[in-house]
Amino acid sequence: MKRTLAFSGVIAATGLLASGLAAPAQASGDVASKPLASTGIAAKNIVGYWYAEHAANLIGATPYNVETTVPAKHVSTGGPAADTKPGVVPAIGDEKKTTAKSKNVNLPKTTGKVFFVASDDKPHWCTATSVQSAYKNLVATAGHCVYDTESNKATMDYWVFVPGYYQGKTPWGIYVGKQAFTHYDYDVYEDADRDYAFVTVYNGLKAPHDGVPYGDDKPKPTVTGGEGWENVGSWQEVTKEVYDQYKGWDTFIGDVHAVKDNKGVWHYFVWKFEDAGALGANVGGQGLAYNQKLGKPVFVFGYPSGSHPDGNYAYSGKTLKWSYGKTFAATAPSIKGDELQGVKSSFTGEGSLGSAWLINYNNSRRLGYLNGVTIAVADRDGNKRIDTSLSPYFDGELYGVYSAAKNLWSGSIA
């Protein structure tokens, strides 16, 4: 099902905030929302899945590649148009600053990987980025990196965001998704023109500075669900009542333990997580731009992986990469995409899903305005090399979904 937009012409925005751009449009369109982890204990269990056995699931996750490569004959120029006036939301820390130009490309700290378990019951990942919000707790990515289009389940399981992820390392912590938001047309009809999602996340978890001391009469408990938990917390002695509250949960981490000391006294422990604080306070958050004129230069930041159609492996998916080009109108009927935007990019599809499209990117602050997320790639010239990335056109309906998520508090799970 397609939502009809008024093709009344696009109003150009030059200089964005520096030029005194029109005020943001009011929230519009239909919003769909689903819970990911509604309680702190459930969120801890999700972290347990990813960190058990020396972070085996994080390290072993593979790039998500559902509905990734679009047949070249199904990609053509189209006509997305603004539905209201253009607008922007400034980046975290950039609210009162103007944009500046630089020739060097410094990679943003805001981009990372989202990890989840898909309908095949295996761990996978996509690219995502932190964006501006009232509580610095919002992540943007492709819709099908959050909502499960392969099964009847509403969302992916065990959803977490790890900015700056590299080979099991979580330099700024691991952030569990709390609530997911997308457009009604994507949730119900898998409309590619609305293939985007915003996810509120809990405060991150980080490595503790000091462990819990234990004397000879208090033997230190061991983790029963797998090693590696020293990365995100430590044991804490609690009362029997608190211990019993945790004991009922079927967890991956074995996060309760009871031991008897040499005097015959029982001691009860639960796993204490160390709070890393809000996502945006640690890595910043990109601004948001919508109803922008096509043809603007855009940087695409993501973790491309996999091979080109000719078998050439240009990217490993291990490190953050960038590409640069100008946006153009595009359609992709094979994925129900009639009002998309494209950019010339050699990013292969696996891993690059959810990559951040940033306009007016400032290298000194590593901040810009999110104006797209990769949902598919294509080989448009037929030489068996991926040359195009596709994104929904960010319009007023996207701003409506963003507005539904941007003011919601998440809090700590530590």
PyMOL commands that set and color helices and strands:
alter all, ss='L'
color gray80, all
select helices_A, chain A and resi 16-19+40-60+72-74+143-145+184-189+192-194+229-231+240-247+279-283+333-335+396-405
alter helices_A, ss='H'
color red, helices_A
select strands_A, chain A and resi 31-35+62-63+69-70+87-89+111-117+123-131+138-142+157-163+175-183+196-201+204-206+233-238+256-260+266-277+287-290+297-302+321-326+328-332+337-344+356-362+367-373+376-378+388-392
alter strands_A, ss='S'
color yellow, strands_A
deselect
rebuild
show_as cartoon
